[in-house]
């Protein structure tokens, strides 16, 4: 066996510094990796030799990329070229669009941990419509209230949590709670930043998709990313033009549906009991889960496995599930077979909660536009510090400006909405991904909004598939959940539960 480290990401400034102190060379590009790896399937030479050849013949490597990726249709070759982008000074609304691309990695500025300033994006469309003054005035008022709320929430959380307040090392936790609740009043125009790691195949997809977006901010981002990538790797990013499929399909579908079914009326404020609904799931999910695991561990067909599982008594089925979960620690994922059973939820959630839910990229998540008619999510602490009226007054002011802007700039008006405003989403997750969401988001350290959402999702799932969801729950609760199922504690405890 021979294992070589073929390459790794390094800072662009280091690359530029190295280029300055070396003779001119063309091989400082990820294209040589994609071209050499593409040849593996048809060239018997060792991979390291293929890489050396690609570095020595860069133009030939580029022609090879174009031929293999675009003529032969082997787009996966482009996945060997990886890019890192710093994206700075972009709105929270635009970040939502960026993070729709699931096969990428993102780390973004958190409004939970960083005290926000007055930085926000002023959309080009707002300026052209002559609505700059009312937009800026409203955002300024929202940010002023954010600072006021933070100053009231900080002592409140210290007073309510004397044990944490008595430990200076825990003060950042209490300050974080104050920040995360105060942020519910700031807008989706608030500036953020993120680091993005993306391979060339997905980068091309992002560029093409953004070319069809109507927001000027996304079009500007699209142009800048494309220019940077094209400079380094021109042979693997070619299909970048806007397409009618991306630009028009949803709109035309909505128009056709309206013709057939009439206008769509948006439901007003949704009761708490209806914010999370399980609208579909795999029928007979527990049996199908067990049948799929039996299929892996036997020589039977799936139909035979399912028939044998259905013939078992409930006690016997539970015994099999326990055999599949007995050795699972709090950090383990369930077996891959848990992906064969699914749950679909209709969810009404705040922008703040959505920002966290969208991070679970192994799920299928689609959503409607933000809709002030669905009401807002107000942190309980706001009411407890006596600031409910100020908060709701700002929401009413924001809603009024939103509808005035919407008449002139359409969806661009969403920039003025706050983290508390809601939208309706449709979420489909496998049982395996639900375990990941539950373990992370139901934990005591999770933010309260998504913790409540996850708890409701888990409760509904447990009713539908009690066996598949036997160990579902937050990381902090896992020892008790495990003990209830097996009569003993797991071998490993989460780090924050160890004494």
Secondary structure, 3 states (H helix, E strand, C coil): CCCCCCCCCCCHHHHHHHHHCCCCCCCCCCHHHHHHHHHHHCCCCCHHHHHHHHHHCHHHHHHHHHHHHHHCCCHHHHHHCEEEEEEEEEEHHHHHHHCCCCCCEEEECCCCCCCCCCCECCCHHHHHCCCHHHHHHHHHHHHHHHHHHHHHHHHHHHHHCHHHHCCHHHHHHHHHHHHHHHHHHCECCEEEEEEEEEEHHHHHHHHHHHCCCCCHHHHHHHHHHHHHHHHHCCCCCCCCCCCHHHHHHHHHHHHHHHHHHCCCCCCCCCCHHHCEEEEEECCCHHHHHHHHHHHHHCCCCHHHHHHHHHCCCHHHHHHHHHHHHCCCCCCCCCCHHHHHCEEEEEEEEEHHHHHHHCCCCCCEEEECCCCHHHCECCCHHHHHCCCHHHHHHHHHHHHHHHHHHHHHHHHHHHHHCECCEEEEEEEEEEHHHHHHHHHHHCCCCCCHHHHHHHHHHHHHHHHHCCCCCCCCCCHHHHHHHHHHHHCCCCCCCCHHHCC
